Amino acid sequence: MKKIFILAGELSGDKLGAWYLNKLILRQAQDGNEEKFVCEAVGGDFLKIAGAKIYQRFEKLNVAGFIEIIKSLRFIFKFLNSTLDYILQNNFDEVILIDFPGFNLRLARKLKRKNPNIKITYLSPPQLWAWGAFRARTLKRNSDDIIVLFPFEVDWYEKRGIKVRYLGNPVYDELQSYFDNAVKEKKRLVILPGSRTSEIEKLLPLFVDSIKRFKLINSGVDVYLPLAESINIEKIKTKLRKLRAPKINIVLGQEEKLKILNTATLALSKPGTISLQLSFLRVPSLMVYKASWITYFLVKSIAKIKYMSLPNLFLNKPVFKEILQVGCNSKNISKNLNVLYKSCIKQDEDYQKLQKDFDKVRGLFS
């Protein structure tokens, strides 16, 4: 019986791993392949539901920001080495690494040194087209199969002598059933400060202060905060009380989150995969992110990109307005949020242009 080990270091990887595992099971059934496999994972509830036995929870690796990572290095390296030993001692045939490049590329290199015969599949490799191609050689040397999530990546890697496969995009697959069923509410704002507890705690005060200002002018707008079930909800509620936040409706679970997003007038969000969800669901959004200045300057010096939001990168234009670091204050955010809200209510020329851009982004995946 084939033994597979999956490593997903964050919530998005947990979802992606479940998507791939379900694809793998479906493909085997369609091909009449009777080869059985068992799967263990560093992951969470999504991989568990898909059939993986959870070796460790991904939340243990949830660290965001340069300074935070430095503080956690001792634990991270200990976790890496113990996971490496576990994989080798239990004779896994294939290891599927999902995103999380700082950790996973090191694990891939160590695995190949210890056992060159073990199959390494890299699902959603680091976005080298955004961050520079300096990791391309390491990725090629230590991966037997590379699966990308964006169609254009196939050509990008091919030009650099790396063969990759595109099997579809889980965000697009998940949301297709919503595409023609949107009923937009005219007074619904969704805030999305992140999927990690550390991200939420860092951005929530800024988001709440921005909403307070926004609601001074738009008092009738209902505010929703979707949270992953892995988040400590009581901790977030306590934080909201301390911030003296206006009424915010907390939404739990992926299905409820998508229902809310599909009916939202607009969103205030951090960049990331969520920006792709918002564009697929046609939700006009303002992208906001503020990190420590050390992290900001390090990213600025490394990144080869003009934008942080995926739709902006794909179309090479500001589909979503971004307020990053400089000027990232509640006064500026609420001002821009108010402009966007008025555009949504009037469905003016800017709104119509935005809808056309959403069509273009969807078209890249259809």
N, C-alpha and C positions, 0 to 999 in steps of 0.2 A: 504494500500500500504506500503510495507516494506521500511524503511528508512535506508540508509547506509552512513556512513561517513568514508572517507579515509584520512589518514595523511601520506603524502610523504614529507620528509624534504629536499630533494635534487633532482637533475635531474635524477639520476639513479632510484630513487624511483618513480618519476613521470612516467617514461617509464614502470617500473615494474607494477605500479598500472593500467596503461592502458592495459597492457598485461593480467593482471588478470581479469579486468573488461570485456574485450572482451571475455575471456574464460568463464566467468560467464554467459554472455548473450548468447553465442553459446551453452553452456551446457543446459541452460533452454530451448532454441529452440529445441534442439535435444531430450530432455526429454518430450517435450510437456507441460512443466510447464508454467501455465498461470499467476503465481504470478508475479505481477509487482513490480518494485522497483524504487526509486529515489535515486540519489547519489550526495552528496556534498563532497568537498575535500579541503584540503590544498595541492595544487599541481600546475601544470603548463599546458602547451599547450597539452601535450600528454594525460593527463587525461581529459582535456576539449574536445578534439577531440573524445575520447572514450565515452563521454556522461555525464561526471560529471560536476556539477555546481561548479565553483571555489569559495570557501569561502575566502581563502587567498592564495597569491602566495607563493610557497616554497622558493623563493629567500630571503625572509625576515629572514629565518633561516639558510642561507648559511654562516656558520662560520667555518673556518678550523684552527686548531692549538690550543694548550693549552692556550697560553696567550690571543689569540683572543677570545676564549670562555669565559675566566674569565672576560674580559672586557665587554662581551655581556650578562653576567648572568642575570642582572636585566631585560633586555628586554626579554630574553628567558623565564624566569619564569612568566613574565606578559603575554606573548603570550600563554604559557601553560595553565595558569589559565583561560584566556579568552576563549580559545578553549574548555577547560573542561566545562565551564559554558554553552557555546553555544550548545555543544552536549547534555548535560542534559536537558536544557531548551526546546530543540526542539525534544526531545523524539526519538532519533535515536535507531533503533533496533540492529544494528550491527556497530561496529567500526573496520575498517581494518587498522592496523598499519604496515608500511613498513620500515624495516631496522631502521636506525636512533635511535639506542638503548638508548643513553643517555637521549633523550627526550621522546621517545615512551614508554619505560618501566616505567617511572615516570607517564606518562599519564594513562597507563593501570592500575597501582596500585591505582591511585586516582579515576578512573572511577569505579573500582570494589568496592572500599570503599563506594562511593556515591550510586551506583546502581549495586548490585551483579547480577542482572538479565540481564544486557546488555551483548550481545555477543561480545567478543573480539577475533578477528582473527589476528594473527601475521604472516605477509607475509615476508619472508626473515629475520628470527630472527638473533640476533647477532651471529657471528661465534665463538661460545663458544669453539669449538675444537681448535681454534687458540689463543683465548684470555683467556682461563681458564674457568672452569665450574662454577665459583662462582655465576653467574647470573641465573643458571639453575632453581633453586628453585623459584626465582621471576618470571621467564618466565612461569613456569608450573602453579603457583598459580594464575596468573593474565591473562591467555590466555585459551580460550575455543577451539581454533583451531589453529594449528601451521603448516605453509606451508613452506617447505625448497626448496632450489634451486639446491642442489647438491645431487645426488643419495646416496652417502655414508653416508650422514647426518642422514638418516632414522635409520640405525643400531647404529650410535653413540648416538643418543638421546634415542633409545630403551634401550640400556644398562644402561642408567641412569633413566629409569622409565618414560620417557616422550614420548607420542605418537605423531608422526608428520606425515605429508603427503608430498609426492613428486608428483607434477603435471607436471613436465617438467621444462625446463630452457629457459627463454625468449631470452637470447643471442643466444643460440643454435637454437631455433625456427626461430629467425629473419634471421639468416645467412645461413640456409640450402640451400636456393636457389642460394647462391654464391659459394658453395663448389666445384662445378665442372665447374665453369665458370671464373676462375681466369686467367688473362693474365698479367703476371708480367712485368712491365716496368723495364729496366735495369738502369735507372738513376732517381729514384723517392724516395725521403726521406720524410716521414711524421713525423711531431713533434706533440706530444700530452701532453701538460703541465697540463691538468686537465679540469674539467667541471665547476668548480667554478671560479668566477672572482678573488677571493683572491688567489687561487692556481696558476692561470695563471700569475698573476702579480708577484708572488713570484718566480716562476720557469722560467718565460720567459727570464729574463736577462741571466741566466745560460745557457739556451738552445740556445739563440741567439749567445752568445759568443762561445759556442761549435761549432755551425754551421759555424761561421766565420773561425775558425781554420780548420774545416773539409773541407771547400770549397777551402782553399788554395791549397789542394792536389787534390780535386775532384770538379773542377770548373763547370763541365758540369751537375752536379746533380741538379735537380729541387726540391725545398722544398715546402711542403704543410702544412698548419695549419688549420685543421678542427675546427670550433667553433659552439657551440650551439647557436641557434637564440636568446636565452635569454641573451646572453652576449652582452655587449655594444661594438659593433664592432669598432666604431670610437675611443673609448678609447684605444682599443688594437692597432689600426693603429697608433695612436699618440705615444703609448709606443714603438712600433717598430721603428718609425722615431727617437725618442730620443735615442734609443739604436744603431742607425745607422746599422740596420739589413740589410743583403743582401736581394735580392728579395725573398719574401715569399708569396706564393699564398694562400690566405684565402679561405676556403671552408665552405659554410653555409648549414645547414640542414642535417638531419640524412641520407637520401638516398644518397646525394652527398658524405658525409663522407665515407659511406660504399663502394661506387664505387672507391674512391681514395685508401682506405685501401686495397681493393681487387686487386689493380694493383701495390701496393707499392713494391719497392725493399726491403726496410727496414724501421724501425721506431725508433724514440727516444721518450720514453714515461715515464710518471709516472706510478707506479704500481696501481692496482685496477681492476675493472671490465674490463677496456680496455685491460688488459693483456690477458683475456680470449678471447675477440674478435680477438686480434692479432694472437693468437694461432689457433683459428678456421679458420682464413683466411690465415694461413701459412705465416705470415710476420715476418721474423727474426727481433728481437728487442733488444734494450738496455734499461733497466729500471733504471731510475734515480729519486732519491728523496732526498731533503734536507729540514729539518725542523729546528726550533729553538733548541738549545741544551737542553733546559728544556723539550720541547716536546719529543725530541729524547730519553733522559734518562728515562723519564716516560714510554714511549712506550716500551723501551728495558726492563724495570723492570717488566712490566705486561705481555707482549706478550710471548706466549709459542711456538713460531714458528721460524723456521730457515730462511724462505724466506717471502717476501712480495707479490710476484707475484703469482696469483692463479695457473697457470700451474706448476710452481716450487713446490708449496705446494702439488698439486695433485700427482705429480710423485716423489716427495721428491728428486729432483735433480735440478741443475740450467739450466733449459730449456732456460730461458732468463738470461743473465748476469745482475746482479744488482749492481749498484753503489749507495750506501746509506750513506749519511752524511760524513763519513771519506773517504777522497780521492775524494769527490764529487766536482770536479773543472773542468773547461772547457778543460784544457790540457789533463787530464785523460779521460774525456768523449770523446773528439774528437779522441784521440788515439784508444780507444776501438771501436768507431764508424767506424773508418777507417779499422780496422781489420775485423769487421763484414761485411762491404761493399765489401771488396776484396773477402771474403768467398762466398758472394752471387753472385758476378760476375763470379767467377770461378766455383761455385757450387761444391766445394771441399768436402772432407770427412766430415768436421764439418757441412757443410750445409746439407748434406744427412742425418746425424744423427739427425739434428734438425727437418727435415721433418718427420722422423720416430716418433719423440717425439710428433709432432703435431697430427699424426695419433692416438697415444695412448690417448692424451687428448680428441680428438673427440670421441674415442671409449668409454670413460667413460659415455658419454651422449646418445649414440645411442642405 
